[in-house]
C-alpha cells in the first residue's frame, strides 16, 4: 500500500498492473490512517477520474472502501481518492492508505 495525503481534498494515482496476470480481477482499496471513515474511491479507465466522470465509485462511510475491476492487458486505470463527506475542511491532514492487488484465491 501507499500512504498518501489529500491535497485540496483529492489525490490521484495510476494503477500499476506489473504483478497482475493478464485478464484477471484486481481489488483496489482505501482506508484511513486514523479512526476516520475511509476516503471515497473513484476509478476510471483511460484517464483520471473526476467527481462526474468515473466508471466505478464507492464512498461507503465505513472503515474501508474496496472496488473490484477486471484488468485486461493494455488497459490503464486511474484512481482518485476524495476526502470523506464529514470532513468539512478537507485539509492536508487527511492521511489515508491506498492499495491494490490481484483478487483471487489459490493460484495467484
Secondary structure by P-SEA (a helix, b strand, c coil): cbbbbbcccbbbbbbbccccccbbbbbbbbbbcccccccbbbbbcccccccccccccccccccbbbbbbbbcccbbbbbbbbcccccccccccccccccccccccccc
